[in-house]
Amino acid sequence: MKSEAELTLIVLEYYLKHGPSLLPKDLCAKTKAPETKIRYILSVLEKRGYLTKARGTDEYTLSKRVVMLI
């Protein structure tokens, strides 16, 4: 099983390749990780400003803050 740190990087890399917006179910299918873990990672990335959740949907979008990682 992948650590949360490794899974977080996988999620960010997947967004960079297949984004800019994705659904948690897409990430679950790609990573084979439990939905609860994916949702936790998405919520942390949202709180830290790297993702934005669209109102009324389950879709997350990369924010401009991701550029700071480069």
PDB file of N, H, CA, C and O in Angstrom:
ATOM      1  N   MET A   1       0.844  -1.188   0.000  1.00  0.00           N
ATOM      2  CA  MET A   1       0.000   0.000   0.000  1.00  0.00           C
ATOM      3  C   MET A   1       0.888   1.251   0.000  1.00  0.00           C
ATOM      4  O   MET A   1       1.913   1.304   0.681  1.00  0.00           O
ATOM      5  N   LYS A   2       0.480   2.227  -0.760  1.00  0.00           N
ATOM      6  H   LYS A   2      -0.352   2.184  -1.313  1.00  0.00           H
ATOM      7  CA  LYS A   2       1.264   3.461  -0.883  1.00  0.00           C
ATOM      8  C   LYS A   2       1.050   4.359   0.332  1.00  0.00           C
ATOM      9  O   LYS A   2      -0.036   4.396   0.911  1.00  0.00           O
ATOM     10  N   SER A   3       2.099   5.078   0.705  1.00  0.00           N
ATOM     11  H   SER A   3       2.981   5.048   0.234  1.00  0.00           H
ATOM     12  CA  SER A   3       1.979   6.043   1.800  1.00  0.00           C
ATOM     13  C   SER A   3       1.168   7.237   1.307  1.00  0.00           C
ATOM     14  O   SER A   3       0.999   7.435   0.104  1.00  0.00           O
ATOM     15  N   GLU A   4       0.671   8.028   2.255  1.00  0.00           N
ATOM     16  H   GLU A   4       0.808   7.867   3.232  1.00  0.00           H
ATOM     17  CA  GLU A   4      -0.092   9.223   1.880  1.00  0.00           C
ATOM     18  C   GLU A   4       0.779  10.216   1.122  1.00  0.00           C
ATOM     19  O   GLU A   4       0.305  10.881   0.201  1.00  0.00           O
ATOM     20  N   ALA A   5       2.035  10.319   1.498  1.00  0.00           N
ATOM     21  H   ALA A   5       2.420   9.778   2.246  1.00  0.00           H
ATOM     22  CA  ALA A   5       2.943  11.232   0.800  1.00  0.00           C
ATOM     23  C   ALA A   5       3.107  10.811  -0.658  1.00  0.00           C
ATOM     24  O   ALA A   5       3.020  11.642  -1.563  1.00  0.00           O
ATOM     25  N   GLU A   6       3.340   9.536  -0.878  1.00  0.00           N
ATOM     26  H   GLU A   6       3.410   8.862  -0.143  1.00  0.00           H
ATOM     27  CA  GLU A   6       3.496   9.035  -2.243  1.00  0.00           C
ATOM     28  C   GLU A   6       2.198   9.192  -3.030  1.00  0.00           C
ATOM     29  O   GLU A   6       2.223   9.592  -4.194  1.00  0.00           O
ATOM     30  N   LEU A   7       1.092   8.888  -2.415  1.00  0.00           N
ATOM     31  H   LEU A   7       1.072   8.564  -1.469  1.00  0.00           H
ATOM     32  CA  LEU A   7      -0.205   9.014  -3.073  1.00  0.00           C
ATOM     33  C   LEU A   7      -0.522  10.470  -3.411  1.00  0.00           C
ATOM     34  O   LEU A   7      -1.113  10.742  -4.456  1.00  0.00           O
ATOM     35  N   THR A   8      -0.146  11.396  -2.556  1.00  0.00           N
ATOM     36  H   THR A   8       0.334  11.175  -1.706  1.00  0.00           H
ATOM     37  CA  THR A   8      -0.358  12.819  -2.825  1.00  0.00           C
ATOM     38  C   THR A   8       0.413  13.246  -4.063  1.00  0.00           C
ATOM     39  O   THR A   8      -0.116  13.976  -4.901  1.00  0.00           O
ATOM     40  N   LEU A   9       1.646  12.803  -4.186  1.00  0.00           N
ATOM     41  H   LEU A   9       2.075  12.210  -3.504  1.00  0.00           H
ATOM     42  CA  LEU A   9       2.447  13.131  -5.374  1.00  0.00           C
ATOM     43  C   LEU A   9       1.853  12.500  -6.626  1.00  0.00           C
ATOM     44  O   LEU A   9       1.844  13.121  -7.689  1.00  0.00           O
ATOM     45  N   ILE A  10       1.360  11.277  -6.509  1.00  0.00           N
ATOM     46  H   ILE A  10       1.368  10.773  -5.646  1.00  0.00           H
ATOM     47  CA  ILE A  10       0.725  10.614  -7.643  1.00  0.00           C
ATOM     48  C   ILE A  10      -0.503  11.399  -8.091  1.00  0.00           C
ATOM     49  O   ILE A  10      -0.729  11.578  -9.288  1.00  0.00           O
ATOM     50  N   VAL A  11      -1.291  11.864  -7.133  1.00  0.00           N
ATOM     51  H   VAL A  11      -1.107  11.719  -6.161  1.00  0.00           H
ATOM     52  CA  VAL A  11      -2.487  12.655  -7.451  1.00  0.00           C
ATOM     53  C   VAL A  11      -2.096  13.942  -8.180  1.00  0.00           C
ATOM     54  O   VAL A  11      -2.688  14.277  -9.206  1.00  0.00           O
ATOM     55  N   LEU A  12      -1.110  14.658  -7.658  1.00  0.00           N
ATOM     56  H   LEU A  12      -0.629  14.385  -6.825  1.00  0.00           H
ATOM     57  CA  LEU A  12      -0.664  15.894  -8.313  1.00  0.00           C
ATOM     58  C   LEU A  12      -0.128  15.615  -9.717  1.00  0.00           C
ATOM     59  O   LEU A  12      -0.431  16.356 -10.653  1.00  0.00           O
ATOM     60  N   GLU A  13       0.656  14.568  -9.868  1.00  0.00           N
ATOM     61  H   GLU A  13       0.902  13.967  -9.108  1.00  0.00           H
ATOM     62  CA  GLU A  13       1.193  14.216 -11.183  1.00  0.00           C
ATOM     63  C   GLU A  13       0.074  13.863 -12.155  1.00  0.00           C
ATOM     64  O   GLU A  13       0.138  14.218 -13.332  1.00  0.00           O
ATOM     65  N   TYR A  14      -0.940  13.174 -11.675  1.00  0.00           N
ATOM     66  H   TYR A  14      -0.992  12.886 -10.719  1.00  0.00           H
ATOM     67  CA  TYR A  14      -2.076  12.805 -12.524  1.00  0.00           C
ATOM     68  C   TYR A  14      -2.826  14.054 -12.977  1.00  0.00           C
ATOM     69  O   TYR A  14      -3.239  14.146 -14.133  1.00  0.00           O
ATOM     70  N   TYR A  15      -3.001  15.011 -12.074  1.00  0.00           N
ATOM     71  H   TYR A  15      -2.665  14.937 -11.135  1.00  0.00           H
ATOM     72  CA  TYR A  15      -3.629  16.281 -12.444  1.00  0.00           C
ATOM     73  C   TYR A  15      -2.820  16.986 -13.519  1.00  0.00           C
ATOM     74  O   TYR A  15      -3.382  17.509 -14.482  1.00  0.00           O
ATOM     75  N   LEU A  16      -1.520  17.003 -13.363  1.00  0.00           N
ATOM     76  H   LEU A  16      -1.062  16.579 -12.581  1.00  0.00           H
ATOM     77  CA  LEU A  16      -0.673  17.694 -14.335  1.00  0.00           C
ATOM     78  C   LEU A  16      -0.731  17.036 -15.713  1.00  0.00           C
ATOM     79  O   LEU A  16      -0.613  17.719 -16.731  1.00  0.00           O
ATOM     80  N   LYS A  17      -0.909  15.731 -15.750  1.00  0.00           N
ATOM     81  H   LYS A  17      -1.004  15.176 -14.923  1.00  0.00           H
ATOM     82  CA  LYS A  17      -0.975  15.009 -17.023  1.00  0.00           C
ATOM     83  C   LYS A  17      -2.379  14.999 -17.618  1.00  0.00           C
ATOM     84  O   LYS A  17      -2.536  15.096 -18.835  1.00  0.00           O
ATOM     85  N   HIS A  18      -3.404  14.884 -16.770  1.00  0.00           N
ATOM     86  H   HIS A  18      -3.277  14.805 -15.781  1.00  0.00           H
ATOM     87  CA  HIS A  18      -4.763  14.646 -17.262  1.00  0.00           C
ATOM     88  C   HIS A  18      -5.770  15.709 -16.857  1.00  0.00           C
ATOM     89  O   HIS A  18      -6.939  15.632 -17.238  1.00  0.00           O
ATOM     90  N   GLY A  19      -5.327  16.714 -16.080  1.00  0.00           N
ATOM     91  H   GLY A  19      -4.378  16.777 -15.771  1.00  0.00           H
ATOM     92  CA  GLY A  19      -6.224  17.746 -15.575  1.00  0.00           C
ATOM     93  C   GLY A  19      -6.638  18.701 -16.658  1.00  0.00           C
ATOM     94  O   GLY A  19      -6.585  18.345 -17.835  1.00  0.00           O
ATOM     95  N   PRO A  20      -7.038  19.868 -16.321  1.00  0.00           N
ATOM     96  CA  PRO A  20      -6.880  20.547 -15.043  1.00  0.00           C
ATOM     97  C   PRO A  20      -7.951  20.220 -14.021  1.00  0.00           C
ATOM     98  O   PRO A  20      -7.794  20.557 -12.847  1.00  0.00           O
ATOM     99  N   SER A  21      -9.054  19.564 -14.433  1.00  0.00           N
ATOM    100  H   SER A  21      -9.182  19.290 -15.387  1.00  0.00           H
ATOM    101  CA  SER A  21     -10.067  19.226 -13.439  1.00  0.00           C
ATOM    102  C   SER A  21     -10.381  17.739 -13.520  1.00  0.00           C
ATOM    103  O   SER A  21     -10.455  17.149 -14.598  1.00  0.00           O
ATOM    104  N   LEU A  22     -10.564  17.153 -12.333  1.00  0.00           N
ATOM    105  H   LEU A  22     -10.504  17.632 -11.458  1.00  0.00           H
ATOM    106  CA  LEU A  22     -10.826  15.719 -12.241  1.00  0.00           C
ATOM    107  C   LEU A  22     -11.808  15.440 -11.116  1.00  0.00           C
ATOM    108  O   LEU A  22     -12.006  16.254 -10.214  1.00  0.00           O
ATOM    109  N   LEU A  23     -12.409  14.277 -11.197  1.00  0.00           N
ATOM    110  H   LEU A  23     -12.248  13.616 -11.930  1.00  0.00           H
ATOM    111  CA  LEU A  23     -13.314  13.805 -10.141  1.00  0.00           C
ATOM    112  C   LEU A  23     -12.585  12.804  -9.253  1.00  0.00           C
ATOM    113  O   LEU A  23     -11.698  12.091  -9.723  1.00  0.00           O
ATOM    114  N   PRO A  24     -12.950  12.746  -7.978  1.00  0.00           N
ATOM    115  CA  PRO A  24     -12.323  11.765  -7.086  1.00  0.00           C
ATOM    116  C   PRO A  24     -12.420  10.334  -7.605  1.00  0.00           C
ATOM    117  O   PRO A  24     -11.485   9.551  -7.437  1.00  0.00           O
ATOM    118  N   LYS A  25     -13.537   9.990  -8.232  1.00  0.00           N
ATOM    119  H   LYS A  25     -14.296  10.627  -8.368  1.00  0.00           H
ATOM    120  CA  LYS A  25     -13.695   8.612  -8.731  1.00  0.00           C
ATOM    121  C   LYS A  25     -12.649   8.286  -9.799  1.00  0.00           C
ATOM    122  O   LYS A  25     -12.190   7.147  -9.885  1.00  0.00           O
ATOM    123  N   ASP A  26     -12.266   9.282 -10.620  1.00  0.00           N
ATOM    124  H   ASP A  26     -12.638  10.208 -10.550  1.00  0.00           H
ATOM    125  CA  ASP A  26     -11.220   9.076 -11.617  1.00  0.00           C
ATOM    126  C   ASP A  26      -9.883   8.769 -10.945  1.00  0.00           C
ATOM    127  O   ASP A  26      -9.136   7.896 -11.386  1.00  0.00           O
ATOM    128  N   LEU A  27      -9.602   9.500  -9.877  1.00  0.00           N
ATOM    129  H   LEU A  27     -10.210  10.209  -9.519  1.00  0.00           H
ATOM    130  CA  LEU A  27      -8.345   9.294  -9.148  1.00  0.00           C
ATOM    131  C   LEU A  27      -8.340   7.949  -8.428  1.00  0.00           C
ATOM    132  O   LEU A  27      -7.304   7.290  -8.350  1.00  0.00           O
ATOM    133  N   CYS A  28      -9.485   7.543  -7.905  1.00  0.00           N
ATOM    134  H   CYS A  28     -10.327   8.078  -7.968  1.00  0.00           H
ATOM    135  CA  CYS A  28      -9.584   6.225  -7.251  1.00  0.00           C
ATOM    136  C   CYS A  28      -9.290   5.119  -8.251  1.00  0.00           C
ATOM    137  O   CYS A  28      -8.560   4.176  -7.949  1.00  0.00           O
ATOM    138  N   ALA A  29      -9.862   5.238  -9.440  1.00  0.00           N
ATOM    139  H   ALA A  29     -10.456   6.004  -9.686  1.00  0.00           H
ATOM    140  CA  ALA A  29      -9.646   4.233 -10.473  1.00  0.00           C
ATOM    141  C   ALA A  29      -8.177   4.189 -10.899  1.00  0.00           C
ATOM    142  O   ALA A  29      -7.613   3.113 -11.096  1.00  0.00           O
ATOM    143  N   LYS A  30      -7.575   5.347 -11.036  1.00  0.00           N
ATOM    144  H   LYS A  30      -8.034   6.221 -10.876  1.00  0.00           H
ATOM    145  CA  LYS A  30      -6.176   5.423 -11.473  1.00  0.00           C
ATOM    146  C   LYS A  30      -5.214   4.893 -10.416  1.00  0.00           C
ATOM    147  O   LYS A  30      -4.288   4.147 -10.734  1.00  0.00           O
ATOM    148  N   THR A  31      -5.429   5.272  -9.170  1.00  0.00           N
ATOM    149  H   THR A  31      -6.181   5.878  -8.911  1.00  0.00           H
ATOM    150  CA  THR A  31      -4.482   4.929  -8.109  1.00  0.00           C
ATOM    151  C   THR A  31      -4.796   3.625  -7.399  1.00  0.00           C
ATOM    152  O   THR A  31      -3.943   3.069  -6.707  1.00  0.00           O
ATOM    153  N   LYS A  32      -6.006   3.138  -7.566  1.00  0.00           N
ATOM    154  H   LYS A  32      -6.699   3.589  -8.128  1.00  0.00           H
ATOM    155  CA  LYS A  32      -6.460   1.926  -6.849  1.00  0.00           C
ATOM    156  C   LYS A  32      -6.492   2.158  -5.335  1.00  0.00           C
ATOM    157  O   LYS A  32      -6.443   1.209  -4.553  1.00  0.00           O
ATOM    158  N   ALA A  33      -6.572   3.404  -4.942  1.00  0.00           N
ATOM    159  H   ALA A  33      -6.612   4.175  -5.578  1.00  0.00           H
ATOM    160  CA  ALA A  33      -6.613   3.770  -3.520  1.00  0.00           C
ATOM    161  C   ALA A  33      -8.068   3.895  -3.070  1.00  0.00           C
ATOM    162  O   ALA A  33      -8.946   4.189  -3.882  1.00  0.00           O
ATOM    163  N   PRO A  34      -8.323   3.676  -1.790  1.00  0.00           N
ATOM    164  CA  PRO A  34      -9.688   3.833  -1.282  1.00  0.00           C
ATOM    165  C   PRO A  34     -10.185   5.270  -1.434  1.00  0.00           C
ATOM    166  O   PRO A  34      -9.415   6.225  -1.331  1.00  0.00           O
ATOM    167  N   GLU A  35     -11.475   5.400  -1.680  1.00  0.00           N
ATOM    168  H   GLU A  35     -12.100   4.624  -1.764  1.00  0.00           H
ATOM    169  CA  GLU A  35     -12.059   6.723  -1.880  1.00  0.00           C
ATOM    170  C   GLU A  35     -11.851   7.625  -0.668  1.00  0.00           C
ATOM    171  O   GLU A  35     -11.646   8.829  -0.827  1.00  0.00           O
ATOM    172  N   THR A  36     -11.900   7.072   0.529  1.00  0.00           N
ATOM    173  H   THR A  36     -12.067   6.095   0.659  1.00  0.00           H
ATOM    174  CA  THR A  36     -11.714   7.905   1.724  1.00  0.00           C
ATOM    175  C   THR A  36     -10.326   8.534   1.743  1.00  0.00           C
ATOM    176  O   THR A  36     -10.170   9.691   2.131  1.00  0.00           O
ATOM    177  N   LYS A  37      -9.325   7.776   1.326  1.00  0.00           N
ATOM    178  H   LYS A  37      -9.452   6.836   1.011  1.00  0.00           H
ATOM    179  CA  LYS A  37      -7.955   8.308   1.306  1.00  0.00           C
ATOM    180  C   LYS A  37      -7.802   9.374   0.225  1.00  0.00           C
ATOM    181  O   LYS A  37      -7.173  10.406   0.457  1.00  0.00           O
ATOM    182  N   ILE A  38      -8.373   9.129  -0.953  1.00  0.00           N
ATOM    183  H   ILE A  38      -8.884   8.290  -1.141  1.00  0.00           H
ATOM    184  CA  ILE A  38      -8.306  10.112  -2.039  1.00  0.00           C
ATOM    185  C   ILE A  38      -9.023  11.391  -1.628  1.00  0.00           C
ATOM    186  O   ILE A  38      -8.504  12.484  -1.855  1.00  0.00           O
ATOM    187  N   ARG A  39     -10.182  11.278  -1.039  1.00  0.00           N
ATOM    188  H   ARG A  39     -10.604  10.390  -0.855  1.00  0.00           H
ATOM    189  CA  ARG A  39     -10.932  12.466  -0.611  1.00  0.00           C
ATOM    190  C   ARG A  39     -10.173  13.239   0.470  1.00  0.00           C
ATOM    191  O   ARG A  39     -10.209  14.469   0.495  1.00  0.00           O
ATOM    192  N   TYR A  40      -9.495  12.526   1.352  1.00  0.00           N
ATOM    193  H   TYR A  40      -9.466  11.527   1.331  1.00  0.00           H
ATOM    194  CA  TYR A  40      -8.689  13.193   2.375  1.00  0.00           C
ATOM    195  C   TYR A  40      -7.563  13.993   1.717  1.00  0.00           C
ATOM    196  O   TYR A  40      -7.347  15.156   2.057  1.00  0.00           O
ATOM    197  N   ILE A  41      -6.856  13.380   0.788  1.00  0.00           N
ATOM    198  H   ILE A  41      -7.032  12.435   0.511  1.00  0.00           H
ATOM    199  CA  ILE A  41      -5.759  14.054   0.096  1.00  0.00           C
ATOM    200  C   ILE A  41      -6.275  15.260  -0.669  1.00  0.00           C
ATOM    201  O   ILE A  41      -5.660  16.325  -0.632  1.00  0.00           O
ATOM    202  N   LEU A  42      -7.395  15.109  -1.361  1.00  0.00           N
ATOM    203  H   LEU A  42      -7.895  14.243  -1.392  1.00  0.00           H
ATOM    204  CA  LEU A  42      -7.977  16.232  -2.095  1.00  0.00           C
ATOM    205  C   LEU A  42      -8.353  17.372  -1.157  1.00  0.00           C
ATOM    206  O   LEU A  42      -8.147  18.541  -1.484  1.00  0.00           O
ATOM    207  N   SER A  43      -8.903  17.037   0.003  1.00  0.00           N
ATOM    208  H   SER A  43      -9.071  16.087   0.268  1.00  0.00           H
ATOM    209  CA  SER A  43      -9.295  18.089   0.946  1.00  0.00           C
ATOM    210  C   SER A  43      -8.078  18.818   1.498  1.00  0.00           C
ATOM    211  O   SER A  43      -8.125  20.031   1.700  1.00  0.00           O
ATOM    212  N   VAL A  44      -6.997  18.099   1.743  1.00  0.00           N
ATOM    213  H   VAL A  44      -6.959  17.113   1.579  1.00  0.00           H
ATOM    214  CA  VAL A  44      -5.765  18.740   2.220  1.00  0.00           C
ATOM    215  C   VAL A  44      -5.191  19.649   1.133  1.00  0.00           C
ATOM    216  O   VAL A  44      -4.786  20.777   1.415  1.00  0.00           O
ATOM    217  N   LEU A  45      -5.158  19.165  -0.098  1.00  0.00           N
ATOM    218  H   LEU A  45      -5.488  18.249  -0.327  1.00  0.00           H
ATOM    219  CA  LEU A  45      -4.656  19.990  -1.200  1.00  0.00           C
ATOM    220  C   LEU A  45      -5.533  21.215  -1.417  1.00  0.00           C
ATOM    221  O   LEU A  45      -5.039  22.282  -1.781  1.00  0.00           O
ATOM    222  N   GLU A  46      -6.824  21.065  -1.194  1.00  0.00           N
ATOM    223  H   GLU A  46      -7.226  20.198  -0.898  1.00  0.00           H
ATOM    224  CA  GLU A  46      -7.726  22.218  -1.304  1.00  0.00           C
ATOM    225  C   GLU A  46      -7.463  23.219  -0.176  1.00  0.00           C
ATOM    226  O   GLU A  46      -7.380  24.422  -0.422  1.00  0.00           O
ATOM    227  N   LYS A  47      -7.335  22.734   1.033  1.00  0.00           N
ATOM    228  H   LYS A  47      -7.402  21.757   1.232  1.00  0.00           H
ATOM    229  CA  LYS A  47      -7.062  23.622   2.173  1.00  0.00           C
ATOM    230  C   LYS A  47      -5.739  24.360   2.013  1.00  0.00           C
ATOM    231  O   LYS A  47      -5.609  25.504   2.448  1.00  0.00           O
ATOM    232  N   ARG A  48      -4.760  23.714   1.395  1.00  0.00           N
ATOM    233  H   ARG A  48      -4.865  22.784   1.042  1.00  0.00           H
ATOM    234  CA  ARG A  48      -3.439  24.327   1.191  1.00  0.00           C
ATOM    235  C   ARG A  48      -3.398  25.213  -0.053  1.00  0.00           C
ATOM    236  O   ARG A  48      -2.390  25.866  -0.322  1.00  0.00           O
ATOM    237  N   GLY A  49      -4.495  25.233  -0.809  1.00  0.00           N
ATOM    238  H   GLY A  49      -5.315  24.703  -0.591  1.00  0.00           H
ATOM    239  CA  GLY A  49      -4.592  26.127  -1.949  1.00  0.00           C
ATOM    240  C   GLY A  49      -4.127  25.578  -3.284  1.00  0.00           C
ATOM    241  O   GLY A  49      -4.015  26.331  -4.251  1.00  0.00           O
ATOM    242  N   TYR A  50      -3.851  24.277  -3.359  1.00  0.00           N
ATOM    243  H   TYR A  50      -3.942  23.665  -2.573  1.00  0.00           H
ATOM    244  CA  TYR A  50      -3.377  23.691  -4.607  1.00  0.00           C
ATOM    245  C   TYR A  50      -4.511  23.223  -5.510  1.00  0.00           C
ATOM    246  O   TYR A  50      -4.324  23.072  -6.717  1.00  0.00           O
ATOM    247  N   LEU A  51      -5.676  22.994  -4.934  1.00  0.00           N
ATOM    248  H   LEU A  51      -5.828  23.116  -3.953  1.00  0.00           H
ATOM    249  CA  LEU A  51      -6.864  22.606  -5.687  1.00  0.00           C
ATOM    250  C   LEU A  51      -8.026  23.496  -5.283  1.00  0.00           C
ATOM    251  O   LEU A  51      -8.048  24.065  -4.191  1.00  0.00           O
ATOM    252  N   THR A  52      -8.982  23.602  -6.180  1.00  0.00           N
ATOM    253  H   THR A  52      -8.964  23.140  -7.067  1.00  0.00           H
ATOM    254  CA  THR A  52     -10.220  24.322  -5.906  1.00  0.00           C
ATOM    255  C   THR A  52     -11.370  23.379  -6.232  1.00  0.00           C
ATOM    256  O   THR A  52     -11.381  22.744  -7.287  1.00  0.00           O
ATOM    257  N   LYS A  53     -12.339  23.289  -5.322  1.00  0.00           N
ATOM    258  H   LYS A  53     -12.330  23.805  -4.465  1.00  0.00           H
ATOM    259  CA  LYS A  53     -13.502  22.440  -5.571  1.00  0.00           C
ATOM    260  C   LYS A  53     -14.614  23.295  -6.147  1.00  0.00           C
ATOM    261  O   LYS A  53     -14.959  24.345  -5.605  1.00  0.00           O
ATOM    262  N   ALA A  54     -15.169  22.826  -7.255  1.00  0.00           N
ATOM    263  H   ALA A  54     -14.889  21.973  -7.695  1.00  0.00           H
ATOM    264  CA  ALA A  54     -16.268  23.547  -7.900  1.00  0.00           C
ATOM    265  C   ALA A  54     -17.529  23.412  -7.052  1.00  0.00           C
ATOM    266  O   ALA A  54     -17.869  22.321  -6.594  1.00  0.00           O
ATOM    267  N   ARG A  55     -18.210  24.525  -6.850  1.00  0.00           N
ATOM    268  H   ARG A  55     -17.934  25.411  -7.222  1.00  0.00           H
ATOM    269  CA  ARG A  55     -19.440  24.504  -6.052  1.00  0.00           C
ATOM    270  C   ARG A  55     -20.504  23.630  -6.709  1.00  0.00           C
ATOM    271  O   ARG A  55     -20.714  23.679  -7.921  1.00  0.00           O
ATOM    272  N   GLY A  56     -21.158  22.844  -5.890  1.00  0.00           N
ATOM    273  H   GLY A  56     -20.987  22.804  -4.906  1.00  0.00           H
ATOM    274  CA  GLY A  56     -22.253  22.016  -6.363  1.00  0.00           C
ATOM    275  C   GLY A  56     -21.845  20.791  -7.161  1.00  0.00           C
ATOM    276  O   GLY A  56     -22.697  20.077  -7.688  1.00  0.00           O
ATOM    277  N   THR A  57     -20.536  20.543  -7.253  1.00  0.00           N
ATOM    278  H   THR A  57     -19.843  21.124  -6.825  1.00  0.00           H
ATOM    279  CA  THR A  57     -20.058  19.357  -7.968  1.00  0.00           C
ATOM    280  C   THR A  57     -19.020  18.641  -7.117  1.00  0.00           C
ATOM    281  O   THR A  57     -18.668  19.083  -6.024  1.00  0.00           O
ATOM    282  N   ASP A  58     -18.546  17.534  -7.646  1.00  0.00           N
ATOM    283  H   ASP A  58     -18.833  17.175  -8.535  1.00  0.00           H
ATOM    284  CA  ASP A  58     -17.502  16.773  -6.961  1.00  0.00           C
ATOM    285  C   ASP A  58     -16.166  16.949  -7.679  1.00  0.00           C
ATOM    286  O   ASP A  58     -15.242  16.160  -7.485  1.00  0.00           O
ATOM    287  N   GLU A  59     -16.070  17.984  -8.504  1.00  0.00           N
ATOM    288  H   GLU A  59     -16.821  18.625  -8.662  1.00  0.00           H
ATOM    289  CA  GLU A  59     -14.908  18.201  -9.355  1.00  0.00           C
ATOM    290  C   GLU A  59     -13.896  19.141  -8.691  1.00  0.00           C
ATOM    291  O   GLU A  59     -14.252  20.189  -8.152  1.00  0.00           O
ATOM    292  N   TYR A  60     -12.642  18.739  -8.748  1.00  0.00           N
ATOM    293  H   TYR A  60     -12.352  17.888  -9.186  1.00  0.00           H
ATOM    294  CA  TYR A  60     -11.538  19.558  -8.235  1.00  0.00           C
ATOM    295  C   TYR A  60     -10.690  20.024  -9.400  1.00  0.00           C
ATOM    296  O   TYR A  60     -10.467  19.286 -10.359  1.00  0.00           O
ATOM    297  N   THR A  61     -10.218  21.259  -9.306  1.00  0.00           N
ATOM    298  H   THR A  61     -10.399  21.859  -8.526  1.00  0.00           H
ATOM    299  CA  THR A  61      -9.410  21.858 -10.360  1.00  0.00           C
ATOM    300  C   THR A  61      -8.096  22.357  -9.777  1.00  0.00           C
ATOM    301  O   THR A  61      -8.053  22.864  -8.657  1.00  0.00           O
ATOM    302  N   LEU A  62      -7.028  22.207 -10.549  1.00  0.00           N
ATOM    303  H   LEU A  62      -7.063  21.794 -11.460  1.00  0.00           H
ATOM    304  CA  LEU A  62      -5.739  22.757 -10.123  1.00  0.00           C
ATOM    305  C   LEU A  62      -5.836  24.270  -9.981  1.00  0.00           C
ATOM    306  O   LEU A  62      -6.494  24.933 -10.783  1.00  0.00           O
ATOM    307  N   SER A  63      -5.186  24.807  -8.973  1.00  0.00           N
ATOM    308  H   SER A  63      -4.652  24.268  -8.322  1.00  0.00           H
ATOM    309  CA  SER A  63      -5.155  26.255  -8.805  1.00  0.00           C
ATOM    310  C   SER A  63      -3.793  26.785  -9.267  1.00  0.00           C
ATOM    311  O   SER A  63      -2.878  26.013  -9.552  1.00  0.00           O
ATOM    312  N   LYS A  64      -3.680  28.082  -9.334  1.00  0.00           N
ATOM    313  H   LYS A  64      -4.424  28.709  -9.102  1.00  0.00           H
ATOM    314  CA  LYS A  64      -2.422  28.699  -9.766  1.00  0.00           C
ATOM    315  C   LYS A  64      -1.292  28.455  -8.772  1.00  0.00           C
ATOM    316  O   LYS A  64      -0.118  28.590  -9.116  1.00  0.00           O
ATOM    317  N   ARG A  65      -1.640  28.104  -7.562  1.00  0.00           N
ATOM    318  H   ARG A  65      -2.594  27.995  -7.283  1.00  0.00           H
ATOM    319  CA  ARG A  65      -0.608  27.869  -6.542  1.00  0.00           C
ATOM    320  C   ARG A  65       0.307  26.704  -6.911  1.00  0.00           C
ATOM    321  O   ARG A  65       1.441  26.640  -6.435  1.00  0.00           O
ATOM    322  N   VAL A  66      -0.153  25.804  -7.731  1.00  0.00           N
ATOM    323  H   VAL A  66      -1.074  25.855  -8.118  1.00  0.00           H
ATOM    324  CA  VAL A  66       0.666  24.667  -8.153  1.00  0.00           C
ATOM    325  C   VAL A  66       1.943  25.138  -8.832  1.00  0.00           C
ATOM    326  O   VAL A  66       2.976  24.474  -8.746  1.00  0.00           O
ATOM    327  N   VAL A  67       1.878  26.267  -9.499  1.00  0.00           N
ATOM    328  H   VAL A  67       1.039  26.807  -9.569  1.00  0.00           H
ATOM    329  CA  VAL A  67       3.044  26.826 -10.172  1.00  0.00           C
ATOM    330  C   VAL A  67       4.180  27.076  -9.184  1.00  0.00           C
ATOM    331  O   VAL A  67       5.350  27.011  -9.560  1.00  0.00           O
ATOM    332  N   MET A  68       3.851  27.357  -7.941  1.00  0.00           N
ATOM    333  H   MET A  68       2.900  27.409  -7.636  1.00  0.00           H
ATOM    334  CA  MET A  68       4.874  27.602  -6.926  1.00  0.00           C
ATOM    335  C   MET A  68       5.737  26.373  -6.676  1.00  0.00           C
ATOM    336  O   MET A  68       6.841  26.495  -6.145  1.00  0.00           O
ATOM    337  N   LEU A  69       5.259  25.204  -7.044  1.00  0.00           N
ATOM    338  H   LEU A  69       4.362  25.105  -7.474  1.00  0.00           H
ATOM    339  CA  LEU A  69       6.019  23.970  -6.840  1.00  0.00           C
ATOM    340  C   LEU A  69       7.127  23.791  -7.866  1.00  0.00           C
ATOM    341  O   LEU A  69       8.029  22.973  -7.682  1.00  0.00           O
ATOM    342  N   ILE A  70       7.056  24.553  -8.936  1.00  0.00           N
ATOM    343  H   ILE A  70       6.324  25.218  -9.086  1.00  0.00           H
ATOM    344  CA  ILE A  70       8.021  24.397 -10.025  1.00  0.00           C
ATOM    345  C   ILE A  70       9.268  25.208  -9.751  1.00  0.00           C
ATOM    346  O   ILE A  70      10.198  25.203 -10.558  1.00  0.00           O
TER     347      ILE A  70
END
